[in-house]
């Protein structure tokens, strides 16, 4: 473990060891980077009831975006500390399952690249093609792994890391009546944003009413929260989005709700406050000043905790047959004016 020199992996494995009485962990696959074999882990805790709601927390899909992994590790560390004294948390975990994949692309993080060691951008790797025009390169390309945003060869199987994520989502989330997923990224804009599908189309996805109900619950509970809640398609479209792929595969199961969200941390704000970060590849995606990093790590714990509480009590806020149409109409008015008529 010391030879890996990957602090986030060392911290994750330390948490797995310290929390062995509460966490159930397993290795999903290994990837090679710089001659080292690096594991991809999943860690679960809480209810073993297959009908219990679940929340999946994912990070490190892009190796350059270390802060997303660090936010999830900070949350895991907080949960582990609370398990030593917080009876309310123990009671909550009797009725909900939490799933963590904080470091999906350890090879990319080891090599300081956005892609995995094979040069594939894992968030462009799913077999999904955009229905509308995507931006040049950024939307995903198949020309060369030497260029950014490479999707992988046409017709090839998804990368091992992508397959590992998809298997965890199918096994732990899509099999349940209600589940949420949060994927932590950084590198876009001056604000922290919560994105939801689609990335491959500007049309609303099937569970728009449920996303709007969650957003309304957040607004009522924390009216001064900092997040801009919006569909990813408001910013740009892409090919190969993993969450679109998993979301589409779930829709055939009537009566199940799966809400995949992305926390997109606004790294441009860190650059604005410290322009020297522009001259560092790491600084384009992560806060480099220690006190700013600490502020980021603590400022999102409330959002992560909110998701666990919302999932555990989903029956109390999820729209039902009577009010679902009004939620859908309000969502369309807020996010899809001119798209849905």
Beta strands, then each sheet from edge to edge (+ up, - down):
strand 1: 24-33
strand 2: 36-46
strand 3: 53-59
strand 4: 96-101
strand 5: 178-186
strand 6: 193-196
strand 7: 228-231
strand 8: 257-265
sheet 1: 1+ 2- 4+ 3+ 5+ 8+ 6- 7-
end
